[in-house]
Amino acid sequence: MPNHPLAEVFGFPADNFSERAERHRRNRLCPYNNGVPNCTKASAENPIGVCSVFSGRDVVITCPVRFRQEWIIATDAADFFFPPDTAWASLTEVQLNDKNGKSAGNIDVVLVAYDERGRITDYGALEVQSVYISGNVRRPFEYYMADPASRHDMDWRKQRNYPRPDPLSSSRKRLAPQLIFKGGILNGWKRKMGVALDSTLFATLPALEEVEKAEADLAWFVYDLQREAAQNRFDLTLSKVVYTRFEPALLKITRAEGGDESLFVNRLQASLDKQRPDEISAPENVVIDPAVLTAMKQAALFEAAATADITNVASVPQRSPFRYPGGKTWLVPRIRRWLRSRTPKPYKLVEPFAGGGIVSLTVAFEQLAERVTMVELDEQVAAVWKVLLEGDAKALAQRIAAFDLTPQSFQAAVEGPCRTLEDKAFRTILRNRVHHGGILAPGSGILKTGENGKGIASRWYPETLKRRMLDIGTVSNRIRFVEGDGLEVLRANATCADTVFFIDPPYTADGKKAGSRLYTHNQLDHAELFRTCSTLAGDFLMTYDNAESVRKLACEHGFDIQPIAMKNTHHAQMTELLISRNLDWAR
């Protein structure tokens, strides 16, 4: 049994040192018919080139492009879609719209049959589903890539957040929504579908009712990776084909089977019994006049309206280690309302301009989505998130707790050598806590008088910071961090119908200077951001300053707008904008 998770890296086993394997690793190439020569998994600039991982003695495919080896999946699907000797071609990433013109996502592969004049006579759709990973696969990947020759047999078993396949999340929480949205449309058009998937993933599905090939409209192509010893490579091999009908199969996948109901009732009873009697009892034989009841309800509504417009941030759990300018702690209650209004629960939340990350952290801690992707371009801020989510968060937390902050020690820390990622993260937190408003952009100065005359120590709470950092470590397996361009990550996830996006860009539209002053990376093409949002298959929630140019962009794309009251760091009341396709839940 391997001591590390990496089965294939850039298309080759970790212990393959042939000239081809080394060339692929050196140039980050994908040998499996990606749209471009290079691997683009996670990002084009810094890809995670892991095609498959070990799970015990099994090898599990974790990259959908891996299924494109020699286009075996296309020839297998064509045998189901079309009669023998049919002329056909394959098209990839074809957008599918619903009857309202809204995108239901892209179909991974469409096979089209055509006649001698090149006209389409039939087609079928093939969806490809790899297995998601729980844990952190980037750390072992980067460790291996630093020295493959000596680290191909590394022992990673005792490392935190050891990456493991998560087939259950991939099946019912990823595959099922794809079948519901895209499959529902195609089935309504009476077109055949196929699903290519790993045998480990297929094993997590409930037993499907099989039919004869001629009666089927949905086929499951189940594959394994078999090691070919002579070439020291893995070959994609068709294990079996399961023929089903679409609607019975979808119902089976999306409907969970309950266990013994009495166990659930017992749990309810135990929870009820723990309540105090005065919390669960109600007065008997009390009749309230309907007019009085109506007046009571109206009074309650008016009171709620008067107090609920502006969030008291003290009521929101403080998760982030940052004092972040433009932070969205005040928006957290509405983030909860937005995500809880969605059925089913989103699989993933992507935050392309993460900054202090309060929204991502709230979603991860409160499990408002299964997975979270945080994106940040600022290398200083990114260093902190990398250490907390992928590195040694405990060491950073202890270093902060032990630091004796004085003007002299601060100066020495920020001007001293910065040799490691932890050094950069420590320096970033220090500057964030000591600078005016937490601003890290050039030109920001340090606190002088501060709160109650405490000077630079006014916002330095080392034990609180330590606790928050250690707490973040408990949910790091649910969060993936990307240092990069938020717009690129939005485009990369545009076809994911089960992904939602919280978008809080730098406020530089309409010539606003606040964003330029507060953030190191403040240049943004706002028109392009709105255009990109219009292509997202999943829902999004965007926040912006209440500017005329912003309202105009929203109007051009048919987006919904809702003004929302908030207070800034100086306690001045302001109005910002929520922007989405539909904001009925916010009213």
C-alpha positions as a printed Julia matrix, in Angstrom:
587×3 Matrix{Float64}:
   0.0    0.0     0.0
   1.49   3.41   -0.99
   2.57   5.82    1.74
   1.43   8.9    -0.18
  -1.65   9.87   -2.21
  -0.12  10.66   -5.63
  -0.93   7.94   -8.18
  -0.4   10.01  -11.35
   1.29  13.39  -11.73
   0.99  15.11  -15.12
  -0.12  11.78  -16.6
   2.56   9.48  -15.2
   3.06   7.49  -11.98
   5.12   9.35   -9.4
   7.92   6.78   -9.74
   8.1    6.94  -13.55
  11.35   8.68  -14.55
  11.25   8.07  -18.29
  12.17  10.93  -20.6
   8.46  11.47  -21.44
   7.42  11.56  -17.81
  10.12  14.05  -16.87
   9.27  16.24  -19.86
   5.62  16.33  -18.83
   6.51  17.21  -15.24
   9.05  19.8   -16.28
   6.65  21.57  -18.66
   3.43  20.81  -16.77
   1.92  19.09  -19.8
  -1.34  17.17  -19.97
  -1.16  14.0   -22.11
  -4.94  13.43  -22.1
  -6.41  15.74  -24.74
  -6.9   18.84  -22.65
  -8.0   21.89  -24.63
  -4.43  23.23  -24.44
  -1.07  21.43  -24.13
  -0.63  22.3   -20.46
  -2.48  21.09  -17.41
  -5.0   23.7   -16.24
  -6.44  21.98  -13.17
  -7.17  24.62  -10.49
  -5.37  27.3   -12.52
  -3.34  27.69  -15.69
  -0.48  29.45  -13.9
  -0.17  27.1   -10.95
  -1.95  23.84  -11.8
  -2.36  20.88   -9.48
  -1.19  18.21  -11.9
  -2.65  15.23  -10.02
  -4.68  13.01  -12.36
  -5.49  10.26   -9.86
  -4.85   9.36   -6.23
  -4.41   6.2    -4.26
  -7.22   4.95   -2.04
  -5.85   1.92   -0.28
  -4.79  -0.33   -3.15
  -7.21   1.32   -5.6
  -6.42   4.15   -7.99
  -9.16   6.77   -8.21
  -9.52   9.3   -11.05
  -9.75  12.85   -9.68
  -9.45  14.87  -12.9
 -12.19  14.77  -15.56
  -9.67  15.3   -18.36
  -8.05  11.99  -17.37
 -11.03  10.2   -18.93
 -10.05  11.53  -22.37
  -7.2    9.04  -22.82
  -7.27   8.09  -26.52
 -10.96   9.13  -26.49
 -11.98   5.66  -25.35
 -15.04   7.17  -23.67
 -16.21   8.63  -27.0
 -16.03   5.35  -28.91
 -17.73   3.5   -26.04
 -20.54   6.08  -25.93
 -20.97   6.07  -29.72
 -21.65   2.34  -29.56
 -24.63   3.15  -27.31
 -25.86   6.28  -29.07
 -25.75   5.21  -32.72
 -26.19   2.14  -34.96
 -23.02   0.43  -36.23
 -21.08   2.13  -39.03
 -22.56   5.57  -38.26
 -20.34   8.53  -39.12
 -19.93  10.67  -36.03
 -17.8   13.41  -34.52
 -17.28  14.73  -30.99
 -17.68  18.26  -29.64
 -16.61  19.32  -26.15
 -17.96  21.86  -23.66
 -21.19  22.67  -25.51
 -23.47  25.11  -23.67
 -27.04  23.98  -22.97
 -29.8   26.52  -22.27
 -33.2   26.02  -20.69
 -36.48  27.29  -22.17
 -35.88  30.74  -20.63
 -32.52  31.07  -22.33
 -30.63  30.59  -19.06
 -27.59  28.36  -19.09
 -28.04  24.92  -17.55
 -24.3   24.35  -17.88
 -22.0   22.88  -20.49
 -22.25  19.31  -21.73
 -18.82  17.7   -21.39
 -18.92  15.82  -24.71
 -21.6   15.78  -27.42
 -21.35  13.08  -30.08
 -23.06  14.07  -33.34
 -24.01  11.66  -36.14
 -24.08  13.12  -39.64
 -24.99  12.1   -43.18
 -22.93  12.23  -46.36
 -23.69  15.94  -46.73
 -22.43  16.68  -43.22
 -25.87  17.36  -41.75
 -26.58  16.24  -38.2
 -28.97  13.3   -38.02
 -28.71  12.45  -34.31
 -26.7   13.23  -31.21
 -26.06  12.02  -27.68
 -24.59  13.68  -24.6
 -21.79  12.3   -22.44
 -21.15  13.65  -18.96
 -17.82  12.94  -17.25
 -17.63  12.76  -13.47
 -14.34  12.41  -11.63
 -14.03  12.01   -7.86
 -13.54  14.98   -5.59
 -10.84  15.04   -2.94
 -11.34  15.7     0.75
  -8.22  17.15    2.3
  -5.27  19.0     0.82
  -3.65  17.48   -2.28
  -1.63  20.57   -3.22
   0.82  20.2    -0.34
   2.0   16.65   -1.21
   1.96  17.56   -4.91
   4.2   20.6    -4.44
   6.45  18.73   -2.01
   6.89  15.94   -4.56
   7.44  18.32   -7.49
  10.28  20.04   -5.65
  12.36  16.83   -5.91
  10.56  13.91   -7.63
  13.62  11.66   -7.73
  14.03  11.5    -3.96
  10.41  12.01   -2.92
   8.5    9.57   -5.14
   8.25   7.15   -2.2
   7.69   9.81    0.48
   5.67   8.92    3.58
   2.8   11.39    3.82
   0.53   9.35    6.1
   1.01  11.45    9.23
   0.52  14.8     7.52
  -2.47  16.96    8.4
  -5.41  16.95    5.94
  -4.23  13.84    4.1
  -6.1   13.92    0.77
  -8.63  11.15    0.25
 -11.23  10.52   -2.44
 -14.71  11.71   -1.52
 -16.99   9.73   -3.86
 -20.18  10.4    -1.9
 -19.88  14.17   -2.38
 -19.11  13.58   -6.03
 -22.17  11.41   -6.64
 -25.23  12.69   -4.84
 -23.98  16.25   -4.37
 -22.36  16.82   -7.76
 -23.52  14.21  -10.26
 -27.19  14.35   -9.24
 -27.6   18.12   -9.91
 -25.96  17.67  -13.31
 -28.47  14.98  -14.21
 -31.37  17.03  -12.88
 -30.58  20.18  -14.88
 -28.87  19.01  -18.05
 -30.28  15.49  -18.07
 -33.82  16.73  -17.58
 -33.58  18.9   -20.69
 -31.99  16.2   -22.85
 -34.42  13.55  -21.66
 -37.32  15.87  -22.49
 -35.92  16.04  -26.01
 -35.75  12.22  -26.01
 -31.97  12.11  -26.48
 -29.7    9.46  -25.06
 -27.17  10.26  -22.34
 -24.07   8.58  -21.03
 -22.1    9.09  -17.84
 -18.4    8.19  -17.7
 -17.2    7.64  -14.15
 -14.72   5.82  -11.94
 -15.7    2.45  -10.47
 -15.12   3.84   -6.96
 -17.68   6.56   -7.61
 -20.17   4.17   -9.22
 -19.96   1.92   -6.16
 -21.39   4.72   -3.98
 -24.57   4.94   -6.07
 -27.66   3.0    -5.01
 -28.42  -0.16   -6.99
 -29.89   0.97  -10.32
 -32.57  -0.96  -12.17
 -30.91  -2.3   -15.32
 -32.62  -2.7   -18.69
 -31.61  -4.06  -22.08
 -29.36  -1.85  -24.18
 -32.12  -1.27  -26.76
 -34.51   0.0   -24.05
 -32.03   2.29  -22.3
 -31.78   6.07  -22.6
 -29.05   6.48  -19.96
 -25.88   4.37  -19.89
 -23.23   4.31  -17.17
 -19.7    3.71  -18.47
 -17.64   2.51  -15.52
 -13.85   2.73  -15.81
 -10.77   1.67  -13.87
  -7.09   2.51  -14.16
  -4.99  -0.6   -14.74
  -1.22  -0.4   -14.3
   0.77  -1.48  -17.34
   4.03  -2.69  -15.85
   6.23  -2.58  -18.98
   5.61   1.15  -19.58
   4.98   1.95  -15.9
   1.76   3.78  -16.76
  -1.93   3.47  -15.99
  -4.37   2.66  -18.79
  -8.03   3.66  -18.79
 -10.02   0.45  -18.99
 -13.77  -0.03  -19.38
 -14.94  -2.17  -16.48
 -18.62  -2.44  -17.39
 -21.58  -0.65  -18.94
 -24.84  -0.41  -16.99
 -27.93   0.39  -19.07
 -30.83   2.17  -17.35
 -33.87   4.36  -17.94
 -33.34   8.04  -17.1
 -36.25   8.76  -14.76
 -36.03   5.64  -12.54
 -32.24   6.07  -12.27
 -32.53   9.76  -11.36
 -35.19   9.04   -8.75
 -33.03   6.33   -7.22
 -29.97   8.6    -7.01
 -31.74  11.66   -5.63
 -34.0    9.94   -3.09
 -32.21   8.76    0.04
 -33.48   5.7     1.87
 -34.33   6.22    5.52
 -33.28   3.97    8.36
 -35.25   3.12   11.49
 -37.55   6.1    12.13
 -37.85   5.24   15.81
 -34.19   6.19   16.31
 -34.9    9.66   14.93
 -37.99  10.04   17.11
 -35.97   9.01   20.15
 -33.41  11.69   19.31
 -36.18  14.28   19.05
 -37.6   13.18   22.39
 -34.21  13.38   24.08
 -33.67  16.9    22.76
 -37.14  17.93   23.87
 -36.62  16.51   27.35
 -33.52  18.65   27.82
 -35.54  21.85   27.48
 -36.76  23.61   30.6
 -40.47  23.16   31.25
 -41.18  26.87   30.86
 -39.59  26.79   27.4
 -41.8   24.02   26.05
 -45.09  24.59   27.83
 -47.82  26.79   26.45
 -50.79  28.36   28.21
 -53.97  26.4    27.79
 -57.46  27.64   26.89
 -56.27  31.15   26.0
 -58.21  32.91   23.25
 -56.72  36.03   21.69
 -58.97  38.47   19.88
 -58.06  38.44   16.13
 -57.83  42.22   16.03
 -55.46  42.23   18.98
 -53.41  39.47   17.37
 -53.15  41.45   14.12
 -52.03  44.55   16.0
 -49.41  42.51   17.86
 -48.05  41.11   14.61
 -47.91  44.55   12.97
 -46.1   46.01   15.97
 -43.59  43.19   15.86
 -43.02  43.74   12.14
 -42.47  47.48   12.57
 -40.06  46.85   15.45
 -38.15  44.31   13.39
 -37.98  46.65   10.4
 -36.61  49.43   12.59
 -33.82  47.34   14.06
 -32.98  44.85   11.3
 -31.86  47.32    8.61
 -28.31  47.58    9.94
 -26.52  44.54   11.31
 -24.86  44.79   14.7
 -21.5   43.23   13.83
 -20.97  42.32   17.49
 -23.68  39.69   17.0
 -21.71  37.96   14.22
 -19.0   35.4    15.08
 -15.61  36.93   14.31
 -13.73  34.28   12.34
 -11.06  36.15   10.4
  -7.59  37.03   11.74
  -7.65  40.19    9.59
  -8.9   43.71   10.22
  -9.92  44.06    6.62
 -10.9   47.36    4.99
 -14.23  46.86    3.28
 -14.84  43.63    5.21
 -18.27  42.06    5.03
 -18.96  40.97    8.61
 -22.07  43.17    8.54
 -23.41  41.18    5.56
 -23.11  37.73    7.17
 -26.79  37.48    8.26
 -27.89  38.12    4.68
 -25.33  35.64    3.34
 -26.97  33.03    5.57
 -30.42  33.99    4.31
 -29.28  33.82    0.69
 -27.69  30.37    0.94
 -30.44  28.9     3.12
 -33.01  30.02    0.55
 -31.47  27.71   -2.01
 -32.62  24.1    -2.47
 -30.67  21.9    -2.63
 -27.81  23.27   -0.58
 -25.01  24.54   -2.86
 -22.13  22.15   -3.35
 -19.49  24.88   -3.5
 -19.1   28.58   -2.77
 -16.44  30.49   -4.67
 -15.24  33.86   -3.34
 -13.02  35.37   -6.08
 -11.98  38.47   -4.08
 -11.59  36.88   -0.66
  -9.59  39.49    1.26
 -10.3   38.93    4.95
 -12.44  35.92    4.04
 -15.28  36.36    6.54
 -17.89  35.07    4.09
 -15.87  32.0     3.1
 -15.09  31.22    6.74
 -18.73  31.61    7.78
 -19.87  29.27    5.0
 -17.26  26.69    5.99
 -17.91  26.87    9.75
 -21.7   26.84    9.39
 -21.7   24.3     6.53
 -23.79  26.52    4.27
 -22.07  24.76    1.34
 -20.1   21.53    1.13
 -16.92  23.14   -0.18
 -15.42  26.63   -0.34
 -12.89  28.11   -2.75
 -11.16  31.32   -1.66
  -9.24  33.38   -4.21
  -6.89  36.27   -3.46
  -4.36  38.02   -5.68
  -2.49  39.99   -3.0
   0.61  37.93   -2.17
   0.76  39.25    1.39
  -2.81  38.26    2.2
  -2.38  35.03    0.24
   0.61  34.1     2.41
  -1.59  34.15    5.51
  -4.29  31.98    3.95
  -1.72  29.53    2.58
  -0.19  29.01    6.01
  -3.56  28.72    7.77
  -5.15  26.4     5.2
  -2.21  24.49    3.76
   0.75  24.98    6.1
   1.54  24.99    9.8
  -1.21  27.17   11.26
  -0.3   26.12   14.79
   3.25  27.43   14.45
   2.02  30.8    13.15
  -0.56  31.05   15.93
   2.04  30.31   18.62
   4.47  32.8    17.09
   1.85  35.54   17.27
   0.87  34.63   20.85
   4.5   34.81   21.96
   5.33  38.11   20.24
   5.89  41.09   22.57
   4.63  44.04   20.53
   6.46  47.35   21.01
   7.34  50.05   18.45
  10.87  48.69   18.41
   9.92  45.0    18.02
   7.41  45.91   15.29
  10.05  47.82   13.34
  12.53  44.98   13.69
   9.94  42.4    12.55
   8.78  44.22    9.42
  12.28  45.27    8.35
  14.04  42.02    9.18
  14.68  39.09    6.82
  11.65  37.36    5.3
  12.86  33.9     4.31
   9.78  31.69    4.54
   6.06  31.78    3.81
   5.43  31.81    7.56
   7.68  34.88    7.89
   5.63  36.68    5.24
   2.33  35.63    6.88
   3.51  36.79   10.32
   4.67  40.13    8.93
   1.35  40.59    7.12
  -0.75  39.98   10.23
   1.51  42.29   12.22
   1.17  45.14    9.72
  -2.57  44.54    9.34
  -3.05  44.88   13.1
  -0.79  47.89   13.55
  -1.57  49.97   10.44
  -4.46  52.45   10.32
  -7.65  50.6     9.38
  -5.73  47.39    8.72
  -4.64  48.81    5.35
  -1.73  46.97    3.74
  -1.5   49.07    0.58
   1.59  51.28    0.09
   1.37  54.6     1.91
  -0.54  53.31    4.92
   0.88  54.46    8.27
   0.91  52.89   11.72
  -1.32  53.79   14.64
   0.03  56.46   16.97
  -2.46  57.24   19.73
  -4.83  54.39   19.02
  -7.72  53.28   21.23
  -7.55  54.57   24.83
  -3.99  55.69   24.23
  -2.75  52.13   23.61
  -0.92  53.13   20.44
   0.1   50.34   18.11
  -1.2   47.71   20.56
  -4.78  48.98   20.21
  -5.75  46.17   17.82
  -3.2   43.57   18.88
  -5.04  40.7    20.58
  -2.57  37.8    20.35
  -4.62  35.18   22.23
  -7.72  36.01   20.19
  -5.73  35.76   16.97
  -4.25  32.45   18.07
  -7.69  31.03   18.83
  -9.12  32.15   15.49
  -6.2   30.65   13.58
  -6.48  27.31   15.35
 -10.24  27.31   14.77
  -9.69  27.87   11.05
  -7.53  24.75   11.05
 -10.57  22.68   12.07
 -12.39  23.52    8.81
  -9.39  23.76    6.47
 -10.35  20.46    4.84
 -13.48  22.16    3.5
 -11.62  25.13    2.01
  -9.39  25.36   -1.06
  -7.26  28.47   -1.48
  -6.14  29.85   -4.83
  -3.63  32.67   -5.16
  -4.6   34.22   -8.44
  -6.97  36.29  -10.56
 -10.56  36.16   -9.35
 -11.96  36.73  -12.85
 -10.06  33.72  -14.19
 -11.45  31.52  -11.42
 -14.97  32.76  -12.18
 -14.53  31.8   -15.83
 -13.11  28.39  -14.87
 -16.2   27.65  -12.77
 -18.77  29.27  -15.07
 -20.39  25.99  -16.11
 -20.83  24.59  -12.58
 -24.56  24.78  -11.9
 -24.19  23.59   -8.3
 -21.67  26.32   -7.43
 -22.57  29.75   -6.04
 -20.4   32.85   -6.08
 -20.0   35.66   -3.56
 -18.34  38.54   -5.37
 -17.03  41.56   -3.43
 -14.66  43.41   -5.8
 -12.56  46.5    -5.04
 -14.84  49.52   -5.14
 -13.17  51.47   -7.95
 -16.13  51.9   -10.31
 -17.32  55.43  -11.14
 -13.8   56.7   -10.42
 -14.05  55.88   -6.71
 -10.72  56.29   -4.93
 -11.46  54.17   -1.85
 -10.5   50.92   -3.49
  -7.3   52.42   -4.89
  -6.28  53.62   -1.45
  -7.22  50.48    0.48
  -5.92  47.64   -1.69
  -2.63  46.85   -3.36
  -4.41  45.18   -6.31
  -7.23  47.56   -7.16
  -7.39  47.61  -10.95
 -10.46  45.77  -12.23
 -12.44  45.74  -15.47
 -15.91  46.15  -13.95
 -17.7   45.74  -17.28
 -15.91  42.45  -17.84
 -16.82  41.3   -14.34
 -20.5   41.92  -15.05
 -20.24  40.17  -18.42
 -18.59  37.17  -16.77
 -21.33  37.03  -14.12
 -23.92  36.86  -16.9
 -22.31  33.59  -18.09
 -22.34  31.83  -14.7
 -24.53  28.73  -14.58
 -24.71  28.96  -10.78
 -26.25  31.72   -8.69
 -24.2   34.7    -7.58
 -24.43  37.54   -5.07
 -22.38  40.66   -5.76
 -21.81  43.7    -3.53
 -20.89  47.14   -4.82
 -20.86  50.75   -3.78
 -24.03  52.64   -4.69
 -22.65  54.25   -7.85
 -24.47  55.29  -11.02
 -22.12  53.34  -13.32
 -22.69  50.19  -11.26
 -26.47  50.53  -11.48
 -26.14  51.06  -15.22
 -24.06  47.9   -15.68
 -26.57  45.9   -13.65
 -29.42  47.24  -15.77
 -27.62  46.38  -19.03
 -27.34  42.74  -17.95
 -30.85  42.49  -16.52
 -29.63  41.96  -12.94
 -31.7   42.67   -9.84
 -30.54  45.43   -7.45
 -31.3   45.93   -3.76
 -29.89  48.85   -1.74
 -28.8   47.82    1.74
 -27.92  49.95    4.76
 -24.66  49.44    6.65
 -22.21  51.32    8.86
 -18.56  51.82    7.99
 -15.65  51.57   10.41
 -16.31  55.16   11.51
 -19.94  54.22   12.32
 -21.29  56.43    9.55
 -24.45  55.03    7.92
 -24.0   54.22    4.22
 -25.82  52.39    1.46
 -24.31  49.64   -0.65
 -25.85  47.53   -3.4
 -26.64  43.85   -3.55
 -26.7   42.59   -7.15
 -27.9   39.2    -8.41
 -30.35  37.65  -10.86
 -33.13  37.52   -8.27
 -33.09  39.18   -4.85
 -36.63  38.35   -3.7
 -35.11  36.54   -0.71
 -33.48  39.81    0.43
 -36.71  41.83    0.53
